[in-house]
């Protein structure tokens, strides 16, 4: 089995908050990979990631939440939720 582990390289000075974010993201990935095996539900992996991120003071957003937030902040309002959902799904 070959595992390509993503690397994060810090350029320049990074404050403690930035270092904590990088470590938390790395830990979330490691926890998710560690639990992956046949029969594990996708949502269970997401729950582990969410709990670890929240325990470290972070909030996770879905693609739909991000897109609707961007649309609303930029003054463009989605006329209905199906449009925003379609955008979040990658136009599927």
PyMOL Python script that loads the backbone (N, CA, C, O; Angstrom):
from pymol import cmd

cmd.read_pdbstr("""\
ATOM      1  N   UNK A   1       0.846  -1.180   0.000  1.00  0.00           N
ATOM      2  CA  UNK A   1       0.000   0.000   0.000  1.00  0.00           C
ATOM      3  C   UNK A   1       0.889   1.240   0.000  1.00  0.00           C
ATOM      4  O   UNK A   1       1.879   1.317   0.728  1.00  0.00           O
ATOM      5  N   UNK A   2       0.520   2.186  -0.815  1.00  0.00           N
ATOM      6  CA  UNK A   2       1.252   3.441  -0.879  1.00  0.00           C
ATOM      7  C   UNK A   2       0.366   4.539  -0.322  1.00  0.00           C
ATOM      8  O   UNK A   2      -0.790   4.681  -0.721  1.00  0.00           O
ATOM      9  N   UNK A   3       0.911   5.309   0.597  1.00  0.00           N
ATOM     10  CA  UNK A   3       0.151   6.401   1.193  1.00  0.00           C
ATOM     11  C   UNK A   3       0.868   7.705   0.904  1.00  0.00           C
ATOM     12  O   UNK A   3       2.022   7.890   1.291  1.00  0.00           O
ATOM     13  N   UNK A   4       0.196   8.586   0.237  1.00  0.00           N
ATOM     14  CA  UNK A   4       0.758   9.905  -0.032  1.00  0.00           C
ATOM     15  C   UNK A   4       0.290  10.840   1.085  1.00  0.00           C
ATOM     16  O   UNK A   4      -0.879  11.226   1.120  1.00  0.00           O
ATOM     17  N   UNK A   5       1.166  11.195   1.968  1.00  0.00           N
ATOM     18  CA  UNK A   5       0.821  12.045   3.104  1.00  0.00           C
ATOM     19  C   UNK A   5       1.024  13.496   2.712  1.00  0.00           C
ATOM     20  O   UNK A   5       2.134  13.885   2.346  1.00  0.00           O
ATOM     21  N   UNK A   6      -0.026  14.305   2.782  1.00  0.00           N
ATOM     22  CA  UNK A   6       0.125  15.713   2.403  1.00  0.00           C
ATOM     23  C   UNK A   6       1.046  16.450   3.378  1.00  0.00           C
ATOM     24  O   UNK A   6       1.064  16.170   4.577  1.00  0.00           O
ATOM     25  N   UNK A   7       1.779  17.360   2.853  1.00  0.00           N
ATOM     26  CA  UNK A   7       2.703  18.135   3.668  1.00  0.00           C
ATOM     27  C   UNK A   7       2.296  19.603   3.658  1.00  0.00           C
ATOM     28  O   UNK A   7       1.847  20.129   2.640  1.00  0.00           O
ATOM     29  N   UNK A   8       2.456  20.247   4.791  1.00  0.00           N
ATOM     30  CA  UNK A   8       2.221  21.681   4.895  1.00  0.00           C
ATOM     31  C   UNK A   8       3.549  22.327   5.231  1.00  0.00           C
ATOM     32  O   UNK A   8       4.197  21.961   6.212  1.00  0.00           O
ATOM     33  N   UNK A   9       3.945  23.273   4.430  1.00  0.00           N
ATOM     34  CA  UNK A   9       5.194  23.974   4.665  1.00  0.00           C
ATOM     35  C   UNK A   9       4.874  25.413   5.037  1.00  0.00           C
ATOM     36  O   UNK A   9       4.136  26.104   4.335  1.00  0.00           O
ATOM     37  N   UNK A  10       5.432  25.841   6.133  1.00  0.00           N
ATOM     38  CA  UNK A  10       5.206  27.196   6.617  1.00  0.00           C
ATOM     39  C   UNK A  10       6.290  28.093   6.042  1.00  0.00           C
ATOM     40  O   UNK A  10       7.479  27.782   6.110  1.00  0.00           O
ATOM     41  N   UNK A  11       5.862  29.198   5.480  1.00  0.00           N
ATOM     42  CA  UNK A  11       6.801  30.154   4.912  1.00  0.00           C
ATOM     43  C   UNK A  11       6.727  31.431   5.737  1.00  0.00           C
ATOM     44  O   UNK A  11       5.651  31.998   5.927  1.00  0.00           O
ATOM     45  N   UNK A  12       7.869  31.875   6.221  1.00  0.00           N
ATOM     46  CA  UNK A  12       7.904  33.088   7.024  1.00  0.00           C
ATOM     47  C   UNK A  12       7.531  32.822   8.472  1.00  0.00           C
ATOM     48  O   UNK A  12       7.504  31.677   8.925  1.00  0.00           O
ATOM     49  N   UNK A  13       7.251  33.877   9.174  1.00  0.00           N
ATOM     50  CA  UNK A  13       6.885  33.792  10.590  1.00  0.00           C
ATOM     51  C   UNK A  13       5.417  33.415  10.734  1.00  0.00           C
ATOM     52  O   UNK A  13       4.556  33.993  10.071  1.00  0.00           O
ATOM     53  N   UNK A  14       5.135  32.455  11.591  1.00  0.00           N
ATOM     54  CA  UNK A  14       3.765  32.034  11.849  1.00  0.00           C
ATOM     55  C   UNK A  14       3.502  32.174  13.337  1.00  0.00           C
ATOM     56  O   UNK A  14       4.278  31.689  14.160  1.00  0.00           O
ATOM     57  N   UNK A  15       2.408  32.839  13.679  1.00  0.00           N
ATOM     58  CA  UNK A  15       2.083  33.017  15.092  1.00  0.00           C
ATOM     59  C   UNK A  15       1.547  31.717  15.693  1.00  0.00           C
ATOM     60  O   UNK A  15       1.315  30.745  14.974  1.00  0.00           O
ATOM     61  N   UNK A  16       1.356  31.707  16.991  1.00  0.00           N
ATOM     62  CA  UNK A  16       0.900  30.506  17.696  1.00  0.00           C
ATOM     63  C   UNK A  16      -0.473  30.040  17.211  1.00  0.00           C
ATOM     64  O   UNK A  16      -0.728  28.838  17.132  1.00  0.00           O
ATOM     65  N   UNK A  17      -1.344  30.973  16.891  1.00  0.00           N
ATOM     66  CA  UNK A  17      -2.673  30.618  16.394  1.00  0.00           C
ATOM     67  C   UNK A  17      -2.566  29.872  15.061  1.00  0.00           C
ATOM     68  O   UNK A  17      -3.277  28.893  14.838  1.00  0.00           O
ATOM     69  N   UNK A  18      -1.696  30.324  14.196  1.00  0.00           N
ATOM     70  CA  UNK A  18      -1.482  29.658  12.911  1.00  0.00           C
ATOM     71  C   UNK A  18      -0.890  28.272  13.097  1.00  0.00           C
ATOM     72  O   UNK A  18      -1.296  27.327  12.419  1.00  0.00           O
ATOM     73  N   UNK A  19       0.069  28.140  14.011  1.00  0.00           N
ATOM     74  CA  UNK A  19       0.668  26.832  14.295  1.00  0.00           C
ATOM     75  C   UNK A  19      -0.367  25.869  14.861  1.00  0.00           C
ATOM     76  O   UNK A  19      -0.364  24.681  14.540  1.00  0.00           O
ATOM     77  N   UNK A  20      -1.253  26.391  15.707  1.00  0.00           N
ATOM     78  CA  UNK A  20      -2.294  25.546  16.287  1.00  0.00           C
ATOM     79  C   UNK A  20      -3.253  25.059  15.198  1.00  0.00           C
ATOM     80  O   UNK A  20      -3.659  23.897  15.208  1.00  0.00           O
ATOM     81  N   UNK A  21      -3.613  25.928  14.272  1.00  0.00           N
ATOM     82  CA  UNK A  21      -4.502  25.547  13.170  1.00  0.00           C
ATOM     83  C   UNK A  21      -3.875  24.443  12.312  1.00  0.00           C
ATOM     84  O   UNK A  21      -4.544  23.473  11.956  1.00  0.00           O
ATOM     85  N   UNK A  22      -2.600  24.596  11.987  1.00  0.00           N
ATOM     86  CA  UNK A  22      -1.908  23.598  11.183  1.00  0.00           C
ATOM     87  C   UNK A  22      -1.858  22.260  11.911  1.00  0.00           C
ATOM     88  O   UNK A  22      -2.116  21.217  11.310  1.00  0.00           O
ATOM     89  N   UNK A  23      -1.528  22.283  13.197  1.00  0.00           N
ATOM     90  CA  UNK A  23      -1.455  21.041  13.979  1.00  0.00           C
ATOM     91  C   UNK A  23      -2.824  20.386  14.089  1.00  0.00           C
ATOM     92  O   UNK A  23      -2.938  19.167  13.955  1.00  0.00           O
ATOM     93  N   UNK A  24      -3.858  21.172  14.330  1.00  0.00           N
ATOM     94  CA  UNK A  24      -5.206  20.621  14.457  1.00  0.00           C
ATOM     95  C   UNK A  24      -5.658  19.987  13.143  1.00  0.00           C
ATOM     96  O   UNK A  24      -6.246  18.905  13.147  1.00  0.00           O
ATOM     97  N   UNK A  25      -5.389  20.652  12.025  1.00  0.00           N
ATOM     98  CA  UNK A  25      -5.753  20.097  10.718  1.00  0.00           C
ATOM     99  C   UNK A  25      -5.012  18.787  10.465  1.00  0.00           C
ATOM    100  O   UNK A  25      -5.598  17.827   9.967  1.00  0.00           O
ATOM    101  N   UNK A  26      -3.735  18.747  10.802  1.00  0.00           N
ATOM    102  CA  UNK A  26      -2.942  17.532  10.636  1.00  0.00           C
ATOM    103  C   UNK A  26      -3.494  16.413  11.517  1.00  0.00           C
ATOM    104  O   UNK A  26      -3.625  15.273  11.069  1.00  0.00           O
ATOM    105  N   UNK A  27      -3.815  16.738  12.763  1.00  0.00           N
ATOM    106  CA  UNK A  27      -4.365  15.739  13.685  1.00  0.00           C
ATOM    107  C   UNK A  27      -5.720  15.219  13.201  1.00  0.00           C
ATOM    108  O   UNK A  27      -6.006  14.028  13.321  1.00  0.00           O
ATOM    109  N   UNK A  28      -6.549  16.105  12.658  1.00  0.00           N
ATOM    110  CA  UNK A  28      -7.847  15.681  12.116  1.00  0.00           C
ATOM    111  C   UNK A  28      -7.645  14.679  10.990  1.00  0.00           C
ATOM    112  O   UNK A  28      -8.329  13.657  10.934  1.00  0.00           O
ATOM    113  N   UNK A  29      -6.715  14.966  10.100  1.00  0.00           N
ATOM    114  CA  UNK A  29      -6.429  14.060   8.994  1.00  0.00           C
ATOM    115  C   UNK A  29      -5.925  12.715   9.506  1.00  0.00           C
ATOM    116  O   UNK A  29      -6.359  11.666   9.029  1.00  0.00           O
ATOM    117  N   UNK A  30      -5.016  12.738  10.470  1.00  0.00           N
ATOM    118  CA  UNK A  30      -4.464  11.501  11.013  1.00  0.00           C
ATOM    119  C   UNK A  30      -5.547  10.661  11.679  1.00  0.00           C
ATOM    120  O   UNK A  30      -5.575   9.441  11.513  1.00  0.00           O
ATOM    121  N   UNK A  31      -6.439  11.302  12.432  1.00  0.00           N
ATOM    122  CA  UNK A  31      -7.530  10.579  13.085  1.00  0.00           C
ATOM    123  C   UNK A  31      -8.471   9.958  12.056  1.00  0.00           C
ATOM    124  O   UNK A  31      -8.934   8.830  12.227  1.00  0.00           O
ATOM    125  N   UNK A  32      -8.748  10.700  10.997  1.00  0.00           N
ATOM    126  CA  UNK A  32      -9.639  10.187   9.949  1.00  0.00           C
ATOM    127  C   UNK A  32      -9.014   8.995   9.238  1.00  0.00           C
ATOM    128  O   UNK A  32      -9.682   7.987   9.008  1.00  0.00           O
ATOM    129  N   UNK A  33      -7.750   9.104   8.892  1.00  0.00           N
ATOM    130  CA  UNK A  33      -7.072   8.006   8.209  1.00  0.00           C
ATOM    131  C   UNK A  33      -7.002   6.769   9.106  1.00  0.00           C
ATOM    132  O   UNK A  33      -7.190   5.646   8.639  1.00  0.00           O
ATOM    133  N   UNK A  34      -6.732   6.982  10.389  1.00  0.00           N
ATOM    134  CA  UNK A  34      -6.600   5.865  11.321  1.00  0.00           C
ATOM    135  C   UNK A  34      -7.875   5.044  11.447  1.00  0.00           C
ATOM    136  O   UNK A  34      -7.813   3.846  11.720  1.00  0.00           O
ATOM    137  N   UNK A  35      -9.016   5.665  11.254  1.00  0.00           N
ATOM    138  CA  UNK A  35     -10.270   4.923  11.436  1.00  0.00           C
ATOM    139  C   UNK A  35     -10.839   4.355  10.137  1.00  0.00           C
ATOM    140  O   UNK A  35     -11.845   3.645  10.158  1.00  0.00           O
ATOM    141  N   UNK A  36     -10.209   4.660   9.024  1.00  0.00           N
ATOM    142  CA  UNK A  36     -10.721   4.187   7.737  1.00  0.00           C
ATOM    143  C   UNK A  36     -10.460   2.699   7.555  1.00  0.00           C
ATOM    144  O   UNK A  36      -9.322   2.234   7.625  1.00  0.00           O
ATOM    145  N   UNK A  37     -11.530   1.973   7.321  1.00  0.00           N
ATOM    146  CA  UNK A  37     -11.480   0.547   7.024  1.00  0.00           C
ATOM    147  C   UNK A  37     -12.846   0.163   6.482  1.00  0.00           C
ATOM    148  O   UNK A  37     -13.795   0.937   6.609  1.00  0.00           O
ATOM    149  N   UNK A  38     -12.966  -0.997   5.891  1.00  0.00           N
ATOM    150  CA  UNK A  38     -14.266  -1.400   5.356  1.00  0.00           C
ATOM    151  C   UNK A  38     -15.356  -1.381   6.433  1.00  0.00           C
ATOM    152  O   UNK A  38     -15.161  -1.875   7.543  1.00  0.00           O
ATOM    153  N   UNK A  39     -16.483  -0.809   6.086  1.00  0.00           N
ATOM    154  CA  UNK A  39     -17.616  -0.769   7.004  1.00  0.00           C
ATOM    155  C   UNK A  39     -17.756   0.511   7.807  1.00  0.00           C
ATOM    156  O   UNK A  39     -18.806   0.753   8.401  1.00  0.00           O
ATOM    157  N   UNK A  40     -16.723   1.331   7.837  1.00  0.00           N
ATOM    158  CA  UNK A  40     -16.808   2.597   8.567  1.00  0.00           C
ATOM    159  C   UNK A  40     -17.570   3.585   7.699  1.00  0.00           C
ATOM    160  O   UNK A  40     -17.244   3.785   6.529  1.00  0.00           O
ATOM    161  N   UNK A  41     -18.589   4.199   8.287  1.00  0.00           N
ATOM    162  CA  UNK A  41     -19.413   5.145   7.528  1.00  0.00           C
ATOM    163  C   UNK A  41     -18.700   6.480   7.363  1.00  0.00           C
ATOM    164  O   UNK A  41     -17.985   6.944   8.251  1.00  0.00           O
ATOM    165  N   UNK A  42     -18.917   7.073   6.210  1.00  0.00           N
ATOM    166  CA  UNK A  42     -18.327   8.364   5.881  1.00  0.00           C
ATOM    167  C   UNK A  42     -18.677   9.402   6.947  1.00  0.00           C
ATOM    168  O   UNK A  42     -17.825  10.193   7.351  1.00  0.00           O
ATOM    169  N   UNK A  43     -19.915   9.396   7.392  1.00  0.00           N
ATOM    170  CA  UNK A  43     -20.338  10.389   8.383  1.00  0.00           C
ATOM    171  C   UNK A  43     -19.647  10.186   9.726  1.00  0.00           C
ATOM    172  O   UNK A  43     -19.471  11.144  10.479  1.00  0.00           O
ATOM    173  N   UNK A  44     -19.247   8.933  10.041  1.00  0.00           N
ATOM    174  CA  UNK A  44     -18.519   8.679  11.283  1.00  0.00           C
ATOM    175  C   UNK A  44     -17.117   9.295  11.224  1.00  0.00           C
ATOM    176  O   UNK A  44     -16.608   9.806  12.222  1.00  0.00           O
ATOM    177  N   UNK A  45     -16.514   9.237  10.056  1.00  0.00           N
ATOM    178  CA  UNK A  45     -15.209   9.879   9.874  1.00  0.00           C
ATOM    179  C   UNK A  45     -15.364  11.392  10.046  1.00  0.00           C
ATOM    180  O   UNK A  45     -14.557  12.035  10.718  1.00  0.00           O
ATOM    181  N   UNK A  46     -16.402  11.948   9.436  1.00  0.00           N
ATOM    182  CA  UNK A  46     -16.664  13.378   9.570  1.00  0.00           C
ATOM    183  C   UNK A  46     -16.914  13.792  11.005  1.00  0.00           C
ATOM    184  O   UNK A  46     -16.508  14.876  11.426  1.00  0.00           O
ATOM    185  N   UNK A  47     -17.580  12.931  11.757  1.00  0.00           N
ATOM    186  CA  UNK A  47     -17.862  13.235  13.161  1.00  0.00           C
ATOM    187  C   UNK A  47     -16.575  13.300  13.986  1.00  0.00           C
ATOM    188  O   UNK A  47     -16.431  14.164  14.850  1.00  0.00           O
ATOM    189  N   UNK A  48     -15.645  12.389  13.717  1.00  0.00           N
ATOM    190  CA  UNK A  48     -14.359  12.400  14.422  1.00  0.00           C
ATOM    191  C   UNK A  48     -13.599  13.686  14.115  1.00  0.00           C
ATOM    192  O   UNK A  48     -13.030  14.314  15.008  1.00  0.00           O
ATOM    193  N   UNK A  49     -13.597  14.065  12.848  1.00  0.00           N
ATOM    194  CA  UNK A  49     -12.921  15.304  12.446  1.00  0.00           C
ATOM    195  C   UNK A  49     -13.567  16.507  13.120  1.00  0.00           C
ATOM    196  O   UNK A  49     -12.877  17.364  13.671  1.00  0.00           O
ATOM    197  N   UNK A  50     -14.898  16.565  13.074  1.00  0.00           N
ATOM    198  CA  UNK A  50     -15.623  17.693  13.658  1.00  0.00           C
ATOM    199  C   UNK A  50     -15.370  17.806  15.159  1.00  0.00           C
ATOM    200  O   UNK A  50     -15.107  18.896  15.666  1.00  0.00           O
ATOM    201  N   UNK A  51     -15.450  16.688  15.865  1.00  0.00           N
ATOM    202  CA  UNK A  51     -15.243  16.717  17.319  1.00  0.00           C
ATOM    203  C   UNK A  51     -13.839  17.185  17.681  1.00  0.00           C
ATOM    204  O   UNK A  51     -13.667  17.969  18.615  1.00  0.00           O
ATOM    205  N   UNK A  52     -12.836  16.711  16.949  1.00  0.00           N
ATOM    206  CA  UNK A  52     -11.459  17.123  17.259  1.00  0.00           C
ATOM    207  C   UNK A  52     -11.255  18.609  16.960  1.00  0.00           C
ATOM    208  O   UNK A  52     -10.626  19.327  17.737  1.00  0.00           O
ATOM    209  N   UNK A  53     -11.790  19.059  15.832  1.00  0.00           N
ATOM    210  CA  UNK A  53     -11.652  20.473  15.479  1.00  0.00           C
ATOM    211  C   UNK A  53     -12.355  21.358  16.505  1.00  0.00           C
ATOM    212  O   UNK A  53     -11.806  22.375  16.931  1.00  0.00           O
ATOM    213  N   UNK A  54     -13.565  20.975  16.900  1.00  0.00           N
ATOM    214  CA  UNK A  54     -14.311  21.766  17.882  1.00  0.00           C
ATOM    215  C   UNK A  54     -13.627  21.758  19.243  1.00  0.00           C
ATOM    216  O   UNK A  54     -13.643  22.769  19.946  1.00  0.00           O
ATOM    217  N   UNK A  55     -13.030  20.642  19.623  1.00  0.00           N
ATOM    218  CA  UNK A  55     -12.315  20.556  20.899  1.00  0.00           C
ATOM    219  C   UNK A  55     -11.130  21.512  20.936  1.00  0.00           C
ATOM    220  O   UNK A  55     -10.672  21.910  22.007  1.00  0.00           O
ATOM    221  N   UNK A  56     -10.637  21.876  19.752  1.00  0.00           N
ATOM    222  CA  UNK A  56      -9.513  22.805  19.663  1.00  0.00           C
ATOM    223  C   UNK A  56      -9.957  24.225  19.320  1.00  0.00           C
ATOM    224  O   UNK A  56      -9.129  25.084  19.015  1.00  0.00           O
ATOM    225  N   UNK A  57     -11.267  24.468  19.373  1.00  0.00           N
ATOM    226  CA  UNK A  57     -11.780  25.818  19.192  1.00  0.00           C
ATOM    227  C   UNK A  57     -12.094  26.217  17.770  1.00  0.00           C
ATOM    228  O   UNK A  57     -12.245  27.406  17.487  1.00  0.00           O
ATOM    229  N   UNK A  58     -12.200  25.250  16.856  1.00  0.00           N
ATOM    230  CA  UNK A  58     -12.491  25.562  15.459  1.00  0.00           C
ATOM    231  C   UNK A  58     -13.895  25.122  15.089  1.00  0.00           C
ATOM    232  O   UNK A  58     -14.463  24.226  15.713  1.00  0.00           O
ATOM    233  N   UNK A  59     -14.450  25.763  14.065  1.00  0.00           N
ATOM    234  CA  UNK A  59     -15.773  25.439  13.562  1.00  0.00           C
ATOM    235  C   UNK A  59     -15.602  25.000  12.116  1.00  0.00           C
ATOM    236  O   UNK A  59     -14.893  25.644  11.343  1.00  0.00           O
ATOM    237  N   UNK A  60     -16.251  23.907  11.758  1.00  0.00           N
ATOM    238  CA  UNK A  60     -16.189  23.418  10.383  1.00  0.00           C
ATOM    239  C   UNK A  60     -17.454  23.820   9.646  1.00  0.00           C
ATOM    240  O   UNK A  60     -18.548  23.780  10.209  1.00  0.00           O
ATOM    241  N   UNK A  61     -17.302  24.205   8.392  1.00  0.00           N
ATOM    242  CA  UNK A  61     -18.437  24.607   7.578  1.00  0.00           C
ATOM    243  C   UNK A  61     -18.579  23.655   6.396  1.00  0.00           C
ATOM    244  O   UNK A  61     -17.589  23.136   5.880  1.00  0.00           O
ATOM    245  N   UNK A  62     -19.811  23.436   5.978  1.00  0.00           N
ATOM    246  CA  UNK A  62     -20.049  22.660   4.768  1.00  0.00           C
ATOM    247  C   UNK A  62     -19.854  23.577   3.560  1.00  0.00           C
ATOM    248  O   UNK A  62     -19.837  24.801   3.693  1.00  0.00           O
ATOM    249  N   UNK A  63     -19.709  22.969   2.382  1.00  0.00           N
ATOM    250  CA  UNK A  63     -19.579  23.789   1.172  1.00  0.00           C
ATOM    251  C   UNK A  63     -20.805  24.673   0.982  1.00  0.00           C
ATOM    252  O   UNK A  63     -20.687  25.813   0.532  1.00  0.00           O
ATOM    253  N   UNK A  64     -21.976  24.155   1.323  1.00  0.00           N
ATOM    254  CA  UNK A  64     -23.198  24.933   1.172  1.00  0.00           C
ATOM    255  C   UNK A  64     -23.171  26.159   2.085  1.00  0.00           C
ATOM    256  O   UNK A  64     -23.569  27.247   1.670  1.00  0.00           O
ATOM    257  N   UNK A  65     -22.707  25.990   3.318  1.00  0.00           N
ATOM    258  CA  UNK A  65     -22.635  27.126   4.236  1.00  0.00           C
ATOM    259  C   UNK A  65     -21.666  28.180   3.725  1.00  0.00           C
ATOM    260  O   UNK A  65     -21.945  29.375   3.820  1.00  0.00           O
ATOM    261  N   UNK A  66     -20.541  27.753   3.189  1.00  0.00           N
ATOM    262  CA  UNK A  66     -19.548  28.696   2.684  1.00  0.00           C
ATOM    263  C   UNK A  66     -20.094  29.455   1.479  1.00  0.00           C
ATOM    264  O   UNK A  66     -19.973  30.678   1.406  1.00  0.00           O
ATOM    265  N   UNK A  67     -20.685  28.744   0.551  1.00  0.00           N
ATOM    266  CA  UNK A  67     -21.205  29.390  -0.661  1.00  0.00           C
ATOM    267  C   UNK A  67     -22.325  30.370  -0.332  1.00  0.00           C
ATOM    268  O   UNK A  67     -22.338  31.485  -0.855  1.00  0.00           O
ATOM    269  N   UNK A  68     -23.263  29.975   0.525  1.00  0.00           N
ATOM    270  CA  UNK A  68     -24.348  30.895   0.858  1.00  0.00           C
ATOM    271  C   UNK A  68     -23.819  32.101   1.621  1.00  0.00           C
ATOM    272  O   UNK A  68     -24.323  33.211   1.447  1.00  0.00           O
ATOM    273  N   UNK A  69     -22.805  31.899   2.468  1.00  0.00           N
ATOM    274  CA  UNK A  69     -22.206  33.017   3.190  1.00  0.00           C
ATOM    275  C   UNK A  69     -21.546  33.984   2.221  1.00  0.00           C
ATOM    276  O   UNK A  69     -21.702  35.198   2.351  1.00  0.00           O
ATOM    277  N   UNK A  70     -20.815  33.460   1.258  1.00  0.00           N
ATOM    278  CA  UNK A  70     -20.156  34.310   0.264  1.00  0.00           C
ATOM    279  C   UNK A  70     -21.191  35.051  -0.576  1.00  0.00           C
ATOM    280  O   UNK A  70     -21.047  36.247  -0.827  1.00  0.00           O
ATOM    281  N   UNK A  71     -22.234  34.345  -1.011  1.00  0.00           N
ATOM    282  CA  UNK A  71     -23.272  34.988  -1.816  1.00  0.00           C
ATOM    283  C   UNK A  71     -23.957  36.108  -1.047  1.00  0.00           C
ATOM    284  O   UNK A  71     -24.190  37.185  -1.594  1.00  0.00           O
ATOM    285  N   UNK A  72     -24.278  35.862   0.206  1.00  0.00           N
ATOM    286  CA  UNK A  72     -24.981  36.871   1.003  1.00  0.00           C
ATOM    287  C   UNK A  72     -24.079  38.054   1.325  1.00  0.00           C
ATOM    288  O   UNK A  72     -24.530  39.199   1.289  1.00  0.00           O
ATOM    289  N   UNK A  73     -22.825  37.801   1.636  1.00  0.00           N
ATOM    290  CA  UNK A  73     -21.912  38.897   1.967  1.00  0.00           C
ATOM    291  C   UNK A  73     -21.575  39.758   0.762  1.00  0.00           C
ATOM    292  O   UNK A  73     -21.306  40.951   0.905  1.00  0.00           O
ATOM    293  N   UNK A  74     -21.587  39.163  -0.421  1.00  0.00           N
ATOM    294  CA  UNK A  74     -21.242  39.935  -1.606  1.00  0.00           C
ATOM    295  C   UNK A  74     -22.449  40.683  -2.168  1.00  0.00           C
ATOM    296  O   UNK A  74     -22.328  41.389  -3.169  1.00  0.00           O
ATOM    297  N   UNK A  75     -23.612  40.533  -1.532  1.00  0.00           N
ATOM    298  CA  UNK A  75     -24.801  41.225  -2.001  1.00  0.00           C
ATOM    299  C   UNK A  75     -25.607  40.402  -2.985  1.00  0.00           C
ATOM    300  O   UNK A  75     -26.694  40.816  -3.386  1.00  0.00           O
ATOM    301  N   UNK A  76     -25.103  39.257  -3.380  1.00  0.00           N
ATOM    302  CA  UNK A  76     -25.845  38.364  -4.269  1.00  0.00           C
ATOM    303  C   UNK A  76     -26.598  37.389  -3.379  1.00  0.00           C
ATOM    304  O   UNK A  76     -25.990  36.673  -2.583  1.00  0.00           O
ATOM    305  N   UNK A  77     -27.892  37.360  -3.508  1.00  0.00           N
ATOM    306  CA  UNK A  77     -28.704  36.491  -2.664  1.00  0.00           C
ATOM    307  C   UNK A  77     -29.257  35.351  -3.513  1.00  0.00           C
ATOM    308  O   UNK A  77     -29.863  35.574  -4.562  1.00  0.00           O
ATOM    309  N   UNK A  78     -29.038  34.135  -3.042  1.00  0.00           N
ATOM    310  CA  UNK A  78     -29.604  32.984  -3.755  1.00  0.00           C
ATOM    311  C   UNK A  78     -31.114  33.049  -3.629  1.00  0.00           C
ATOM    312  O   UNK A  78     -31.639  33.228  -2.530  1.00  0.00           O
ATOM    313  N   UNK A  79     -31.822  32.903  -4.751  1.00  0.00           N
ATOM    314  CA  UNK A  79     -33.280  33.018  -4.729  1.00  0.00           C
ATOM    315  C   UNK A  79     -33.938  31.850  -4.036  1.00  0.00           C
ATOM    316  O   UNK A  79     -35.031  31.997  -3.490  1.00  0.00           O
ATOM    317  N   UNK A  80     -33.315  30.717  -4.042  1.00  0.00           N
ATOM    318  CA  UNK A  80     -33.834  29.606  -3.247  1.00  0.00           C
ATOM    319  C   UNK A  80     -32.698  28.670  -2.897  1.00  0.00           C
ATOM    320  O   UNK A  80     -31.623  28.723  -3.495  1.00  0.00           O
ATOM    321  N   UNK A  81     -32.942  27.823  -1.936  1.00  0.00           N
ATOM    322  CA  UNK A  81     -31.900  26.947  -1.401  1.00  0.00           C
ATOM    323  C   UNK A  81     -31.422  25.943  -2.435  1.00  0.00           C
ATOM    324  O   UNK A  81     -30.275  25.501  -2.373  1.00  0.00           O
ATOM    325  N   UNK A  82     -32.273  25.572  -3.383  1.00  0.00           N
ATOM    326  CA  UNK A  82     -31.856  24.599  -4.398  1.00  0.00           C
ATOM    327  C   UNK A  82     -30.733  25.147  -5.268  1.00  0.00           C
ATOM    328  O   UNK A  82     -29.865  24.390  -5.700  1.00  0.00           O
ATOM    329  N   UNK A  83     -30.736  26.421  -5.526  1.00  0.00           N
ATOM    330  CA  UNK A  83     -29.674  27.022  -6.334  1.00  0.00           C
ATOM    331  C   UNK A  83     -28.358  26.925  -5.575  1.00  0.00           C
ATOM    332  O   UNK A  83     -27.343  26.522  -6.144  1.00  0.00           O
ATOM    333  N   UNK A  84     -28.366  27.289  -4.309  1.00  0.00           N
ATOM    334  CA  UNK A  84     -27.144  27.223  -3.504  1.00  0.00           C
ATOM    335  C   UNK A  84     -26.679  25.783  -3.348  1.00  0.00           C
ATOM    336  O   UNK A  84     -25.478  25.512  -3.369  1.00  0.00           O
ATOM    337  N   UNK A  85     -27.606  24.873  -3.195  1.00  0.00           N
ATOM    338  CA  UNK A  85     -27.260  23.448  -3.067  1.00  0.00           C
ATOM    339  C   UNK A  85     -26.634  22.946  -4.360  1.00  0.00           C
ATOM    340  O   UNK A  85     -25.669  22.183  -4.327  1.00  0.00           O
ATOM    341  N   UNK A  86     -27.173  23.367  -5.495  1.00  0.00           N
ATOM    342  CA  UNK A  86     -26.630  22.974  -6.792  1.00  0.00           C
ATOM    343  C   UNK A  86     -25.205  23.499  -6.954  1.00  0.00           C
ATOM    344  O   UNK A  86     -24.327  22.796  -7.456  1.00  0.00           O
ATOM    345  N   UNK A  87     -24.986  24.746  -6.521  1.00  0.00           N
ATOM    346  CA  UNK A  87     -23.637  25.310  -6.592  1.00  0.00           C
ATOM    347  C   UNK A  87     -22.674  24.520  -5.711  1.00  0.00           C
ATOM    348  O   UNK A  87     -21.550  24.230  -6.120  1.00  0.00           O
ATOM    349  N   UNK A  88     -23.113  24.175  -4.504  1.00  0.00           N
ATOM    350  CA  UNK A  88     -22.272  23.453  -3.562  1.00  0.00           C
ATOM    351  C   UNK A  88     -21.940  22.055  -4.039  1.00  0.00           C
ATOM    352  O   UNK A  88     -20.887  21.517  -3.696  1.00  0.00           O
ATOM    353  N   UNK A  89     -22.813  21.465  -4.819  1.00  0.00           N
ATOM    354  CA  UNK A  89     -22.591  20.089  -5.282  1.00  0.00           C
ATOM    355  C   UNK A  89     -21.669  20.042  -6.485  1.00  0.00           C
ATOM    356  O   UNK A  89     -21.385  18.959  -6.997  1.00  0.00           O
ATOM    357  N   UNK A  90     -21.202  21.173  -6.942  1.00  0.00           N
ATOM    358  CA  UNK A  90     -20.317  21.199  -8.109  1.00  0.00           C
ATOM    359  C   UNK A  90     -21.076  21.088  -9.411  1.00  0.00           C
ATOM    360  O   UNK A  90     -20.570  20.533 -10.386  1.00  0.00           O
ATOM    361  N   UNK A  91     -22.305  21.619  -9.430  1.00  0.00           N
ATOM    362  CA  UNK A  91     -23.137  21.667 -10.629  1.00  0.00           C
ATOM    363  C   UNK A  91     -23.599  20.291 -11.069  1.00  0.00           C
ATOM    364  O   UNK A  91     -23.805  20.070 -12.262  1.00  0.00           O
ATOM    365  N   UNK A  92     -23.770  19.356 -10.134  1.00  0.00           N
ATOM    366  CA  UNK A  92     -24.250  18.018 -10.492  1.00  0.00           C
ATOM    367  C   UNK A  92     -25.739  17.971 -10.487  1.00  0.00           C
ATOM    368  O   UNK A  92     -26.324  16.925 -10.765  1.00  0.00           O
TER     369      UNK A  92
END
""", "prot")
cmd.dss("prot")
cmd.show_as("cartoon", "prot")
cmd.util.cbc("prot")
cmd.orient("prot")
